[in-house]
């Protein structure tokens, strides 16, 4: 019994630590096209990231990027470059920067900035002041992109 209480206390402590480490959209350090440190303080989950990538209400990345890893999804847009081998072209920190705020990496791009305080990106009131993706979702997508290697 004593031990169970101890474990619960530890679980509560680690979850509050994880929260404390989450970097808010306004505090992201994007320097020279790189966001070096994980937004959550942890590595993301590539399986979750794949689903965020394909989800039309979250990343909706497929609207603009083809991806042979997701051929089961019907519609792939071709506005942006194909995602095949993207991890051969960019480092993890660069991919984190692109997903967080593509506008700071590619000048004038139509790609949305997924992790900024974005009242103007998504003008609907329910999205005001919220980023399109959460810090966790950004990390999951980055972890997923890191699996897309061809070489
Ligand atoms: C509205 C279209 C659009 C959406 C949605 C979009 N992108 Fe992009 N993306 C682009 C364009 C266009 C580029 C090329 C950069 C430029 O504009 O010059 C790009 C570039 C990239 C690159 C660099 C690719 C390379 O090989 O150079 C990555 C990585 C990327 N996007 C990831 C994502 C991810 C992950 C998502 C979803 C979370 C996403 N994009 C959503 C349009 C989009």
Boltz pocket constraint, residues with backbone or C-beta under 6 A from the ligand:
constraints:
  - pocket:
      binder: B
      contacts: [[A, 52], [A, 53], [A, 59], [A, 60], [A, 61], [A, 62], [A, 63], [A, 64], [A, 65], [A, 79], [A, 80], [A, 81], [A, 82], [A, 86], [A, 89], [A, 95], [A, 98], [A, 99], [A, 106], [A, 107], [A, 108], [A, 109], [A, 110], [A, 111], [A, 112], [A, 114], [A, 141], [A, 145]]
      max_distance: 6.0
